[in-house]
Amino acid sequence: MYRAPVSEIAFTLKQVAGLGEVLAHQHHGEVTDDLVDAILEEAGRFAAEEIAPLNVVGDRQGARLENGTVTMPDGWRDTYRSWIDGGWNALTGTPEFGGQDLPTMLHAAALEMWNSASMAFALGPTLTMGAVEALEKHASKDLQETYLAKLISGEWMGTMNLTEPQAGSDLNALRARAERADDGTYRIFGQKIFITYGEHDFTDNIVHLVLARLPDAPAGTRGISLFLVPKFLVNADGSLGARNDVRCAGVEHKLGIHASPTCTMIYGDNDGAIGWLIGEENRGLACMFTMMNNARLAVGIQGLGVAELATQQALAYALDRRQGRAAGKTGEGMSPIAAHPDIRRTLLDMQAWTQVARAICYANAHAIDMARLAGDEAARTHWSERAATLTPLAKSFATDIGVEVASLGVQVHGGMGFIEETGAAQHYRDARIAPIYEGTNGIQAIDLVTRKLPLSGGEQFRGLIGELSAVAEAASEAGAEFADAGDRLAKALASLSDATEWMLTALADGRQQEALAGATPFLRLFGIAYGGAMLLKGALAGRGDASPDAARRLLLARYFATSRLAETASLKEQVVSAASAVLDYDPLV
Amino acid sequence: MYRAPVSEIAFTLKQVAGLGEVLAHQHHGEVTDDLVDAILEEAGRFAAEEIAPLNVVGDRQGARLENGTVTMPDGWRDTYRSWIDGGWNALTGTPEFGGQDLPTMLHAAALEMWNSASMAFALGPTLTMGAVEALEKHASKDLQETYLAKLISGEWMGTMNLTEPQAGSDLNALRARAERADDGTYRIFGQKIFITYGEHDFTDNIVHLVLARLPDAPAGTRGISLFLVPKFLVNADGSLGARNDVRCAGVEHKLGIHASPTCTMIYGDNDGAIGWLIGEENRGLACMFTMMNNARLAVGIQGLGVAELATQQALAYALDRRQGRAAGKTGEGMSPIAAHPDIRRTLLDMQAWTQVARAICYANAHAIDMARLAGDEAARTHWSERAATLTPLAKSFATDIGVEVASLGVQVHGGMGFIEETGAAQHYRDARIAPIYEGTNGIQAIDLVTRKLPLSGGEQFRGLIGELSAVAEAASEAGAEFADAGDRLAKALASLSDATEWMLTALADGRQQEALAGATPFLRLFGIAYGGAMLLKGALAGRGDASPDAARRLLLARYFATSRLAETASLKEQVVSAASAVLDYDPLV
């Protein structure tokens, strides 16, 4: 069972990811250190006590579709109601409509705990949050008045409707259509697939945000508009009116997150679903990207959440399960398997990867906060570029970590890991979606290399490497126990720097295909180097501290430095050398 | 759907793994090249046409237990009967009892295809094969006369009963007990778990091989005996007699291989299950190890089989699914995703890893054959040590590859990969058991480092590195298209050599714990270097050959050399440097 790692989360927020800087800049009131601790404590309590018990029953029962109605697993609706009653859905969102508008960093921390408790549960509110952001930024005052308060409180939930069978990663191929009605509304027709929480029994109404084309729209992504399509129309007094012409036609049978209803949605069986335009006609993609960027961090946090849970369970099992006798074992009986060096190595791996994912996600949240809060334009641009740079890393590297750590968790459990009742297998199944949705990890890597590396002529990224180098230097000068890790980090950053310059040159020289061929290894190289720096930063924060926590953090940084940082040289080599074979391969012949 | 890659398999057997050498030494008749091709062709046909259609229905229905009886999925029993009628179960086994005694290499190739078609199906006969080997080597003439012909034909199936709840990796803790009866038989009592194909409806009888302790046995593994316990007793005329006192009390609900019944077996509810001793009292573990070594290769082949299947499906999907427009695309419409560099890289990865797994498994089979066939004692010792060295590599590296490639296969499918109906997810679930059973991959790595590396004072392993170096040299001298890969392989082998000497020194100096801490990265280092050498060996065999197959093999070798071989330097670093942090970590405090 999940135990919320509140103190490690607080440490990472404050000592590694820069929460203090955000709190110093806050524009909206007094979020104090004490309040932060209280929120984390209470969010962790809710996660562990209320949400975590849902996870297994959710996996077993799944979301069930019958006659167009989706029934959620036993206990799920009650917990959702209790969750929104506690105000948890409203951590973010504008105060004008009841939101607490807390820093993204704090929300990220809470989201980690809810995802550890149950990824399928935390996913629904994540979509609602995205809808709130899109409405706050792009919707008319009328639409905001009608929908925002209920979405922020969680009384209603929101969805994102992008994908169609022929249009997944490539939204150019979108076919859903919208027709203008005389009263200024629109009629929406078409089929959408893979719609997360498209239908459920948590709330009385569901607010669908739907991408569709107007009849006279230009081809491609410049001809896509965004519409708000409520499941039930809303009367002037806010009460629910007629059922809209939208229905759930199917729920997917998935590898994992069984309790999250992944729906096929049909719009316009009859006269068309009534929709309201969000933003301007043909500018829908820009509105949708508002949702998607934060959703990408939220998906990265799913990887983090699953990794934390899998690590906790593997450690508990390894301490409990006895097999063999470890070196130095005295007395009768067998040793806990955690005493064997190969299992210790595996547990260190799991802990280090999880902490790396946490540091990356929180740093991304920090940049998002700073981009909003920083005092001057230049600083806001800097942080906005930093957020843009870290988002593909958080989305893809943390989700790769989720899968890897969940798989190691199965392995630590031995044969029991393959038995569903143990629970380790569920994480392995649940985690597997996160590298896929919200832009596959391959697309994230392409985004990083082709759009983010060139920001400010490469200076944004070079500046980031410079900050990481400062950590390496500090470690190298911090005494014997830090020096080796510092030296190894410096080498890793040299590899990152070499690969970065190679990429920037390739892009500048028009060798785009070569850059694309190396995008995924480049992203991994970035993630490992960044992660190693963050672990070391955390360890340095405990310099001179004799506590077990400080010792553990130093150990993780040393382990990661000696086991993972050397991989960066290999990845750099792959970036600069493998493109030739990749591009010589033509699977189409 | 699966298509048997017969020509690639034949190529790997003959040009990479040394089948010619085995055929030249064969002691038992005329296995010609033509016969080899005919057997591969026919085994592949049976796999693709008869077995492959079982795989999805097996996953959906699973093996179902009711009142102690296990019903296999629809169509499974008929196909099994048709499989044994075709003589496929008798490829191995002594001719005295109807076996064809074909080389292990040929059996490995057939087993790959059956596992690709359905891992859950191929697993049952693998266990029977293990029982046959144990009986051939250790059982009395009487037991052989009674059981071998029926097990070799497949009319009856066999099982291995080792694990108990408290005794998994550590058989010291075994508690099942055996009592001597007056008639020379034994009475067996106890509970066994995780018994693969412990109960099913394929055959009229099931022959359980069971580890248990005699009352006066020494403690630990020196006090374990092996017994044959048939489900039904066998009359003197070979007909089936009374039901023995053994039953299936449960079938596990597993992550994958749902159709393989994983049973809890209860021996001796009443007066004890009647058992016959195999080999000598208290020497049961030695007999069991006869089964386990070949079973380890067979599990490695499961990883290979799943990797091949996942690769085929991902490639087919990537050629079919269209999204986006690749560079150079002309005309209307979208490109197959296989045209995008990141997907091409992924497909190359999957193909290269699969071929590496194939080469390693077949080379292991080659060594097993040569250990039996070689003319003189020294050669047999050499090959026996080689087989012992390659077995943990085949078991663990090929199964890690199975998981990795299956996961990449899900990723290539995008959102569809997470939908169970697509089929990619099943491979990801099925593959996950192989790194666990038959000795976890961690235990394989420990076996490699502590038992296999020191064989002949390390000369066996040094000799192996020398053979791989000859491949690197040949490539470096084979012209421009091979030279770079040859140079990269030489560097990788230098890393392998350095890590090997470090390990041997650590063991010699009594730093056993340090060696154990680095065992898993060492095994991966060995696998990558070995795999890179085998890909290059295959490519060199096509030197001067203008065929597409030869070009593809060179491309895979180049890709692997530029993308994976550099990882060896990082792994060497991990072997020699990470032990300090691993051993400083004490999860018990």
Interface residues (C-beta under 8 A of the other chain):
Chain A: T163 Q166 A167 G168 S169 D170 N172 A173 I193 F194 E252 H253 K254 L255 G256 L315 A318 L319 R322 Q323 G324 A327 M334 P336 A338 A339 H340 P341 D342 I343 R344 R345 T346 L347 L348 V403 S407 V410 Q411 G414 G415 G417 F418 I419 E420 E421 A425 Y428 R429 R432 I433 P435 I436 Y437 T440 N441 G442 A445 I446 Q512 Q513 L516 A517 A519 T520 P521 P548 L555 R558 Y559 T562 S563 R564 A566 E567 T568 A569 S570 E573 Q574 S577 A578 A579 S580 A581 V582 L583 D584 Y585 D586 P587 L588
Chain B: T163 Q166 G168 S169 D170 N172 A173 I193 F194 E252 H253 K254 L255 G256 L315 A318 L319 R322 Q323 G324 A327 M334 P336 A338 A339 H340 P341 D342 I343 R344 R345 T346 L347 L348 V403 S407 V410 Q411 G414 G415 G417 F418 I419 E420 E421 A425 Y428 R429 R432 I433 P435 I436 Y437 T440 N441 G442 I443 A445 I446 Q512 Q513 L516 A517 A519 T520 P521 L555 R558 Y559 T562 S563 R564 A566 E567 T568 A569 S570 E573 Q574 S577 A578 A579 S580 A581 V582 L583 D584 Y585 D586 P587 L588 V589
